[in-house]
Amino acid sequence: MTVVLEKPSQLVAAIAETLRIAFPGLKTGLHQDFASDDESAWILIAIDHDQPGDRANNGRIAHALTVSLQIVLPTAQPGWDLACELKHLIIDNRWKLPGDQCDVPLNIDGLPSVFLSATRQYQAWTVSFTQTLYLGPLLLEDPIGVAKFARTWEVSDIDDPAQYTALED
């Protein structure tokens, strides 16, 4: 059965699952999942921005999401090696989501960062990218049904659906 994207959080879940498979020795989760008493390496997932995009040809609404993956290492080991591996994984990855609802990632960028927990500061690397999801019903499956139109000069209220007439065959 094909996965149908209905909400942006499905992207986060799909990325987390892919990261767990690709990097079994690392913990993966959201920022609130991080345990500061844990000496494991983490990849923290966050959606930093959701902006509108152009509708898909089939009418679905576009959400251009800016995603960041923050690599938090408890030791001084170099995080840029893992950041490079992450970038290679991200390129052209749709995270096993349907291609008509999930574009390939764009604007992939990695940079050093700092992660602050309640008890300490960690050196980290953040890899960010933009990925567009197309959500909602197809226009052809729109529940309105029959295509209708109205001429502004023939109706008293253009916002009144009752004043619209069906298109002729």
C-alpha positions as CSV (number, residue, x, y, z in Angstrom):
1,M,0.0,0.0,0.0
2,T,1.3,3.4,-1.0
3,V,1.9,6.0,1.7
4,V,-0.1,9.2,1.3
5,L,1.3,12.3,2.9
6,E,-1.3,14.1,4.9
7,K,0.8,16.2,7.3
8,P,4.3,17.6,7.5
9,S,5.1,15.5,10.6
10,Q,5.2,12.5,8.4
11,L,8.4,13.8,6.8
12,V,10.1,14.0,10.3
13,A,9.1,10.4,11.0
14,A,10.3,9.2,7.6
15,I,13.7,11.0,8.1
16,A,14.1,9.5,11.6
17,E,13.4,6.0,10.3
18,T,16.0,6.4,7.5
19,L,18.6,7.8,9.8
20,R,18.1,4.9,12.3
21,I,18.7,2.4,9.5
22,A,21.7,4.4,8.0
23,F,23.4,5.1,11.3
24,P,22.4,2.4,13.8
25,G,25.0,3.5,16.4
26,L,23.5,7.0,16.7
27,K,20.3,8.0,18.5
28,T,17.8,9.9,16.5
29,G,15.0,12.1,17.7
30,L,13.6,15.6,18.3
31,H,15.3,18.2,20.5
32,Q,13.0,17.3,23.4
33,D,14.1,13.6,23.2
34,F,17.7,14.5,23.9
35,A,19.0,13.2,27.3
36,S,21.9,15.3,28.5
37,D,23.1,12.5,30.9
38,D,23.5,10.2,27.9
39,E,27.0,9.9,26.4
40,S,25.7,8.8,23.0
41,A,25.9,10.6,19.7
42,W,22.6,12.1,18.5
43,I,21.1,13.4,15.3
44,L,18.3,15.8,16.3
45,I,15.6,16.6,13.7
46,A,13.8,20.0,13.5
47,I,11.5,21.7,11.1
48,D,12.8,25.3,11.1
49,H,10.5,26.9,8.6
50,D,7.4,26.2,6.6
51,Q,6.7,28.5,3.7
52,P,4.3,28.2,0.8
53,G,5.4,27.0,-2.6
54,D,3.8,26.6,-6.0
55,R,1.0,24.1,-6.2
56,A,1.7,20.8,-7.8
57,N,0.3,20.2,-11.3
58,N,-2.3,17.9,-9.7
59,G,-3.5,20.8,-7.4
60,R,-1.9,19.7,-4.1
61,I,-0.8,22.6,-1.8
62,A,3.0,22.9,-1.5
63,H,4.8,23.3,1.8
64,A,8.5,24.2,1.4
65,L,10.0,22.9,4.7
66,T,13.4,23.9,6.0
67,V,14.7,20.9,7.9
68,S,17.8,20.8,10.1
69,L,19.6,17.7,11.3
70,Q,21.9,18.6,14.2
71,I,24.7,16.2,15.0
72,V,25.5,16.3,18.7
73,L,28.6,14.5,19.8
74,P,29.5,14.1,23.5
75,T,33.2,13.9,22.8
76,A,35.5,16.1,20.8
77,Q,35.5,13.8,17.8
78,P,35.1,15.7,14.5
79,G,31.5,16.1,13.6
80,W,32.2,17.2,10.0
81,D,32.9,13.7,8.9
82,L,29.4,12.7,10.0
83,A,28.0,15.9,8.5
84,C,29.5,14.9,5.1
85,E,27.9,11.4,5.4
86,L,24.6,13.0,6.2
87,K,24.8,15.3,3.2
88,H,25.5,12.3,0.9
89,L,22.4,10.6,2.4
90,I,20.2,13.7,2.0
91,I,21.0,14.3,-1.7
92,D,18.1,13.0,-3.9
93,N,16.4,11.3,-0.9
94,R,12.7,11.2,-0.6
95,W,12.8,9.1,2.6
96,K,10.6,6.4,1.0
97,L,7.7,8.9,0.6
98,P,5.8,9.1,-2.7
99,G,7.6,11.1,-5.4
100,D,4.5,13.0,-6.5
101,Q,4.2,14.4,-2.9
102,C,7.8,14.8,-1.9
103,D,10.5,16.7,-4.0
104,V,14.2,16.0,-3.6
105,P,16.0,18.1,-1.1
106,L,17.5,21.4,-2.2
107,N,19.9,24.0,-0.7
108,I,21.8,21.4,1.4
109,D,24.2,23.2,3.7
110,G,26.4,22.0,6.7
111,L,28.0,24.2,9.3
112,P,29.4,24.0,12.8
113,S,27.0,24.8,15.6
114,V,26.5,24.6,19.3
115,F,23.8,22.6,21.2
116,L,22.9,23.7,24.6
117,S,21.3,21.3,27.0
118,A,20.2,22.1,30.6
119,T,23.5,21.0,32.0
120,R,26.2,21.5,29.3
121,Q,27.2,22.9,26.0
122,Y,28.0,20.5,23.1
123,Q,30.0,21.1,19.9
124,A,27.7,20.1,17.0
125,W,27.3,20.3,13.3
126,T,24.0,21.2,11.6
127,V,23.0,20.1,8.1
128,S,20.0,21.9,6.8
129,F,18.0,21.6,3.6
130,T,14.7,22.6,2.0
131,Q,12.3,19.9,1.0
132,T,8.9,20.5,-0.6
133,L,5.9,18.4,0.3
134,Y,2.6,18.5,-1.6
135,L,-0.4,17.9,0.8
136,G,-4.1,17.9,0.5
137,P,-6.6,16.4,-2.0
138,L,-6.0,16.4,-5.7
139,L,-8.1,19.0,-7.5
140,L,-9.7,16.3,-9.6
141,E,-10.9,14.7,-6.3
142,D,-12.0,18.0,-4.8
143,P,-15.3,17.4,-2.9
144,I,-16.9,20.4,-4.6
145,G,-17.5,18.1,-7.6
146,V,-18.9,19.8,-10.7
147,A,-16.8,22.7,-12.1
148,K,-18.8,25.9,-12.0
149,F,-18.3,29.5,-13.1
150,A,-19.8,33.0,-12.7
151,R,-19.4,36.2,-14.6
152,T,-18.9,39.1,-12.3
153,W,-21.3,41.3,-14.4
154,E,-24.1,38.7,-14.2
155,V,-24.1,38.0,-10.4
156,S,-24.8,40.2,-7.4
157,D,-22.3,38.5,-5.1
158,I,-19.2,36.7,-6.7
159,D,-18.5,35.0,-3.3
160,D,-21.9,33.3,-3.2
161,P,-21.6,29.7,-4.6
162,A,-25.3,29.5,-5.3
163,Q,-24.9,32.1,-8.0
164,Y,-22.4,30.0,-10.0
165,T,-23.5,27.8,-12.9
166,A,-22.1,24.5,-14.2
167,L,-19.8,24.5,-17.1
168,E,-21.3,23.3,-20.3
169,D,-20.0,20.1,-22.0
